[in-house]
């Protein structure tokens, strides 16, 4: 445990049966499909300091770029459900996955991590375990792949050199790293299991949020799911097939499923004109 603990301490992330699938989702999110190059300012390659650049943060990191939006409010609601469950302690390690690519799991993962970190006392380590197609770094303003998890697993590289302390207070990210030739072997390795186990044991008062590959395509996601407290499934509203969701739940196990997030939910479907009300509401408006 020593090396990993020392690495995390250097980055100052130390502190100064569950629900099953039903028709009622854990939360609903309205979003656009993620665009690989739609940075908020330009598409130039940013420098690579261990700090994010707010001017280059991806527009889909809505909890930063548009904190008063309908989408950001949904992430605050999701955060409340995670931090204050109806029974038992909150899960400290959460893996977020989907059935197939393109359902917005990285969008959900990144914004969920930011929302939790924006809470007064919560520290978050965000891990990009989708090392075949890492994208977490793009949300935080880096258009170029950064060294990360795959490099740690395949080489003798200190973890402390791979962690990025973002400008969002209390949020540290571990990028996916260079796409390796043997991603399945790396994610299923004893070194990966040791890393997750040690992070959970050493930092039991921190939240570890993991972006993982789609389970229906990548078998090692099932291995990762066994290492964490709970799993959130991302479902593309009105597109993801029910049998795919059923297969996901069966593969992971109902006891591990914390809930389901409906992504790209059409807010105009909300009854009683709630969306119109929300759009007309002004933050800070005096009554």
Secondary structure by P-SEA (a helix, b strand, c coil): ccaaaaaaaaacccccccccccccccbbbbbccccccccccccccccccccccccccccccccccccccaaaaaaaaaaaaaacccccccccbbbbbcccccccaaaaaaaaaaaaaacccbbbbbbcccccccccccccccccccccaaaaacccccccccccccccccbbbbccccccccaaaaaacaaaaaaaaaaaaacccbbbbbbccccccccaaaaaaaaccbbbbbbccccccaaaaaaaaaaaccccccbbbbccccccccccaaaaaaaaccccccc
